[in-house]
Amino acid sequence: MNKFIYLDAAATMQKSDRLIDAQAEFLREKYANSGRGVCARVAAVDNMVNNTRRRVADFMNTDSDNIVFTAGTTDAINRIVNILKPTADTIVVVSDLDHHSARLPFQFSGAKMVVCPLDENLCIDINQIPYADVFVVTAMSNVMGRAQNIPEIVRRAREKNPDVVIVVDAAQYVVHQKIDVVAWDADFVVWSGHKIGADTGVGVMYIKNPSRFVSDKVGGGMVNTVSRDGVIHFVDGPERFEAGTLPLTQIAGLPIAIDEIQNNRPNQDLIKYAYDEIKHIKRVKILTTRDACVLSFIIDGMHVLDFGAVAGAHDICVRVGNMCASWIHKKLGVDGSIRVSVGACNTKDDIDAFVSLVRGCVK
């Protein structure tokens, strides 16, 4: 039986034994609901949530009061749409770098969509930033793997409209580079825990000025009191945006994932090695640059789904298709691509096996 080779860390990162053990320990020995009692175990869970919130805040260079837990990036962006309540007159600027989850929630809201041009390097063109009421910025494309100049994009957008609301999708960026929300100056920054090796079902929504917005959800945990005449008094802090029970098990593992991603970012040398190995193979067309954090390519004359099936038959997991990023593929003139992305578990032998597969497909 062949060794299973996982080369799809950009879709979701494999979980460490340390993280799995910590979540299992929480479920077996420490489990209770947060904010729902006064016993010692509930207090311990409350402390765990607060400590994780502080850890996330430090990770993003902000304060705990700016950190809201969500179910993930997609959930957060849909929530932002519901918080902002755009109308047909709201101008929402997007780009062809966007993941479907970043653009479609705004598109379905009925807002006026404007596409910001890309430059010759397929980055957001900072010299052609249009006027926006809301500007959705993909910090790093899941296809191209190139970091955008967030501070400069935000500065240029605010020159056009000082009141613009900047929403940054950092789902891919968070894996590879440090997030500094002070430097970015965005209003919302969102990412998913599973991208950095935490569990699925937990994400982060940074809100620069929480008091500026009203929560899109109402329920337990966010309400302090309801007066007899029906007036609702909400709690202070980020809990105002966290109606209902939080994904506590996933939150328990999130600090471990942060520690591990900070100490062991994906090995770009492996991607560069893969690039060097396949760039001269006939019929292979590489779509990303040498310094990209992911490697996306196509094989002339072979459908990407066919390649995915062949790779799967050899116990090699890669991403194939449009990556939920139709617009950048259209910009590239292709229907889809093959993407290789590495995590802490990958080795040079994994890349060698993959390259050998590519060579076999073009013979």
C-alpha positions in Angstrom: 0.0 0.0 0.0 1.3 3.4 -0.9 2.0 6.1 1.6 -0.8 8.7 1.6 0.6 12.1 0.6 -1.4 15.1 1.6 -0.5 18.2 -0.5 -3.6 20.3 0.1 -2.8 22.3 3.3 -4.3 25.4 1.7 -7.7 23.8 1.8 -7.3 22.7 5.4 -4.2 21.9 7.4 -3.7 18.6 9.1 -4.0 18.5 12.9 -1.2 17.9 15.3 -1.3 15.2 18.0 -0.9 17.9 20.6 -4.0 19.8 19.4 -6.1 16.6 19.1 -5.0 15.5 22.6 -5.9 18.9 24.0 -9.4 18.9 22.5 -9.9 15.3 23.7 -8.8 16.2 27.2 -11.2 19.2 27.2 -14.1 16.9 26.1 -13.3 14.2 28.6 -12.3 16.2 31.7 -13.0 19.9 31.4 -16.2 20.2 29.4 -19.0 22.7 30.4 -20.7 25.6 28.8 -19.2 29.0 29.1 -21.1 31.9 30.7 -23.9 29.6 32.0 -23.1 29.0 35.6 -21.0 29.7 38.7 -19.3 26.4 39.5 -15.6 25.9 39.2 -15.7 24.0 36.0 -17.8 26.7 34.2 -15.4 29.3 35.6 -12.5 27.3 34.1 -14.2 27.2 30.7 -14.9 31.0 30.9 -11.2 31.5 31.6 -10.2 29.3 28.7 -12.4 31.3 26.3 -11.0 34.6 27.6 -7.4 33.4 27.5 -7.9 32.2 23.9 -9.4 35.5 22.9 -6.4 37.2 24.4 -4.1 34.8 22.5 -5.9 35.6 19.2 -5.7 39.3 19.9 -2.0 39.1 20.5 -1.7 37.1 17.3 -3.3 39.9 15.3 -1.8 42.8 17.3 -5.1 44.1 18.8 -7.2 43.9 22.0 -9.4 41.2 23.2 -12.5 43.4 22.9 -12.0 43.4 19.1 -12.1 39.6 18.7 -15.3 37.8 17.9 -15.4 34.0 17.5 -17.3 32.7 14.5 -17.8 29.4 12.6 -15.2 30.4 10.0 -14.4 32.9 7.3 -17.5 32.2 5.2 -19.7 32.5 8.3 -18.0 35.8 9.2 -18.4 37.4 5.8 -22.0 36.4 5.7 -22.4 37.9 9.1 -20.7 41.1 8.1 -23.2 41.5 5.2 -26.0 41.1 7.7 -24.4 43.6 10.0 -23.8 46.2 7.3 -27.2 45.7 5.6 -26.1 47.0 2.1 -28.8 48.3 -0.2 -29.0 48.6 -4.0 -27.3 52.0 -3.6 -24.3 50.6 -1.6 -21.2 50.4 -3.7 -19.2 47.3 -2.9 -15.8 47.0 -4.5 -14.4 43.5 -5.0 -11.6 42.0 -7.1 -10.9 39.0 -9.3 -8.7 37.6 -6.5 -11.8 36.9 -4.3 -12.9 33.5 -3.1 -16.6 32.9 -3.8 -17.2 33.3 0.0 -15.8 36.8 -0.1 -17.8 38.2 -3.0 -21.1 36.2 -3.3 -22.6 37.2 0.1 -22.4 40.9 -0.9 -23.6 40.1 -4.5 -26.6 38.3 -3.2 -27.4 41.3 -0.9 -28.4 43.2 -4.0 -25.6 45.8 -3.5 -24.0 47.5 -6.5 -20.8 45.5 -7.3 -17.7 47.2 -8.7 -14.6 45.2 -9.7 -11.3 46.7 -8.8 -8.7 46.2 -11.6 -5.6 44.1 -11.2 -2.2 45.2 -12.3 0.2 43.2 -14.6 1.3 41.1 -11.6 -2.3 40.1 -10.9 -2.3 42.1 -7.7 -4.9 44.8 -6.7 -3.9 47.8 -8.7 -3.4 50.5 -6.0 -3.4 53.2 -8.7 -6.9 52.3 -9.8 -8.8 52.0 -6.5 -12.4 53.0 -7.2 -14.8 54.7 -4.8 -16.4 52.3 -2.4 -18.9 52.2 0.5 -17.6 48.7 1.3 -14.3 47.4 0.0 -13.7 43.6 0.1 -10.0 42.8 0.0 -8.6 39.3 -0.4 -5.3 39.5 1.4 -3.9 36.4 -0.4 -5.5 34.5 -3.3 -6.0 30.8 -2.7 -4.9 30.3 -6.3 -2.0 32.8 -6.8 -0.7 32.8 -3.2 0.7 36.3 -3.4 0.2 38.7 -0.4 -1.5 42.0 -1.2 -0.4 45.4 0.1 -3.2 45.8 2.6 -2.1 49.1 4.3 -1.7 50.9 1.0 -4.9 49.5 -0.5 -6.8 50.7 2.7 -5.1 54.1 2.5 -6.0 54.6 -1.1 -9.6 53.5 -0.5 -10.0 55.9 2.4 -8.7 58.7 0.2 -11.7 58.1 -2.1 -14.2 57.7 0.8 -13.1 58.3 4.5 -16.1 56.3 5.7 -15.5 53.2 3.6 -15.8 49.9 5.4 -12.9 47.7 4.7 -13.4 43.9 4.9 -10.3 41.8 4.6 -10.5 38.1 3.9 -7.3 36.7 5.5 -8.1 33.0 5.3 -5.0 32.2 3.2 -2.8 35.1 4.4 -3.0 34.0 8.1 -1.1 30.8 7.3 1.9 32.4 5.8 2.4 35.9 7.2 1.8 37.9 10.4 -1.4 39.8 10.6 -1.1 43.3 12.1 -4.5 44.9 12.2 -3.1 48.2 13.5 -0.9 48.5 10.3 -3.8 47.3 8.1 -6.4 49.7 9.6 -9.3 47.6 8.2 -12.7 47.6 9.8 -13.1 43.8 9.6 -10.5 41.0 9.3 -11.7 37.4 9.1 -10.0 34.0 9.0 -10.7 30.3 9.7 -9.0 28.2 12.4 -8.7 25.1 10.3 -6.4 26.9 7.9 -3.7 27.1 10.6 -4.2 23.6 11.9 -7.0 24.2 14.4 -10.3 22.4 14.1 -13.1 23.1 11.7 -16.0 25.1 13.0 -14.1 28.0 14.6 -13.1 31.3 13.0 -12.2 34.8 14.0 -13.8 38.1 13.1 -11.8 41.2 14.1 -13.9 44.3 14.4 -12.0 47.6 14.6 -14.8 49.6 16.3 -17.4 47.1 17.7 -19.5 49.9 19.1 -20.1 51.2 15.6 -22.1 48.2 14.6 -25.1 46.2 15.9 -25.0 42.5 16.0 -26.7 40.5 13.3 -27.7 37.8 15.8 -29.8 37.8 19.0 -29.8 35.1 21.6 -28.3 33.7 24.8 -25.0 35.0 26.1 -25.2 38.5 24.5 -28.1 39.9 26.5 -27.6 41.3 29.9 -31.3 42.1 30.8 -34.6 42.5 29.1 -36.8 45.1 30.8 -40.5 44.6 31.3 -41.2 47.0 28.5 -39.1 44.9 26.1 -36.0 47.0 26.0 -32.9 44.8 25.5 -29.7 45.7 27.3 -26.7 43.9 25.6 -23.5 42.9 27.3 -20.4 44.9 26.7 -17.4 43.5 24.7 -17.2 41.0 21.9 -19.8 38.7 23.5 -22.4 41.1 22.1 -21.7 39.5 18.7 -21.7 35.9 20.0 -25.3 34.8 20.5 -25.6 31.2 21.6 -23.1 28.6 22.6 -19.6 29.0 21.2 -17.6 26.1 19.5 -15.8 25.5 22.8 -13.9 22.4 21.9 -12.4 24.1 18.8 -11.7 27.2 20.9 -9.8 25.1 23.3 -7.4 23.9 20.5 -7.0 27.3 18.8 -4.1 28.6 21.0 -2.1 25.5 20.2 -2.6 26.0 16.5 -1.5 29.6 16.8 1.6 28.5 18.6 2.4 25.9 16.0 1.9 28.1 13.0 4.0 30.9 14.5 6.8 28.4 15.2 6.5 26.4 12.0 5.1 28.3 8.9 4.7 26.2 5.7 8.0 25.5 4.1 8.3 27.7 1.0 11.5 25.9 0.1 9.4 22.8 -0.7 7.1 24.8 -3.1 10.2 26.3 -4.7 11.7 22.9 -5.1 8.5 21.6 -6.7 8.5 24.6 -9.0 12.1 24.0 -10.1 11.3 20.3 -10.7 8.2 20.7 -12.9 8.8 24.1 -14.7 10.7 22.3 -17.5 8.3 19.4 -17.9 6.6 19.5 -21.3 2.9 20.6 -21.4 3.1 22.0 -17.8 2.1 25.6 -17.5 2.7 27.2 -14.1 0.2 29.9 -13.1 1.9 31.2 -9.9 5.3 32.9 -9.4 8.3 31.2 -8.0 7.9 32.9 -4.6 4.3 31.9 -4.2 3.2 30.1 -1.1 1.2 27.7 -3.3 1.9 26.2 -6.7 -0.9 26.3 -9.2 -0.5 24.9 -12.7 -2.3 23.2 -15.6 -1.2 20.4 -18.0 -2.0 21.1 -21.6 -4.3 18.5 -23.0 -5.3 17.1 -19.6 -8.4 18.1 -17.7 -7.6 19.1 -14.1 -10.3 16.8 -12.8 -8.6 13.9 -14.7 -5.3 14.7 -13.1 -7.0 14.8 -9.7 -8.4 11.4 -10.2 -5.0 10.0 -11.2 -3.4 11.6 -8.2 -6.0 10.2 -5.9 -5.5 6.7 -7.4 -1.8 7.1 -6.3 -2.8 8.2 -2.8 -1.7 11.8 -3.5 -4.2 14.5 -2.4 -4.0 17.8 -4.3 -6.7 20.4 -5.1 -8.1 20.6 -8.6 -10.9 22.7 -10.1 -11.7 26.3 -9.8 -10.8 26.5 -6.1 -14.0 28.4 -5.4 -12.3 31.2 -7.2 -13.9 31.4 -10.6 -12.9 35.0 -11.4 -9.1 34.7 -11.2 -9.3 31.5 -13.4 -11.3 33.5 -16.0 -8.6 36.2 -15.8 -6.0 33.5 -16.4 -8.0 32.1 -19.4 -8.5 28.7 -17.9 -11.5 26.8 -16.4 -9.5 25.5 -13.4 -6.1 24.5 -12.1 -4.1 22.0 -10.1 -2.8 23.3 -6.8 -0.1 21.9 -4.6 0.2 23.4 -1.1 2.3 22.1 1.8 2.1 22.0 5.6 4.4 21.0 8.5 3.8 17.3 7.7 5.3 17.4 4.2 8.8 16.4 3.1 11.0 16.5 0.0 10.0 12.9 -0.6 6.3 14.0 -0.9 7.3 16.5 -3.6 9.4 13.9 -5.4 6.5 11.5 -5.5 4.2 14.3 -6.9 6.7 15.4 -9.5 7.1 11.8 -10.6 3.3 11.6 -11.1 3.3 14.7 -13.2 6.0 13.4 -15.4 4.1 10.2 -15.8 1.0 12.1 -16.9 2.7 13.9 -19.8 4.5 10.9 -21.4 
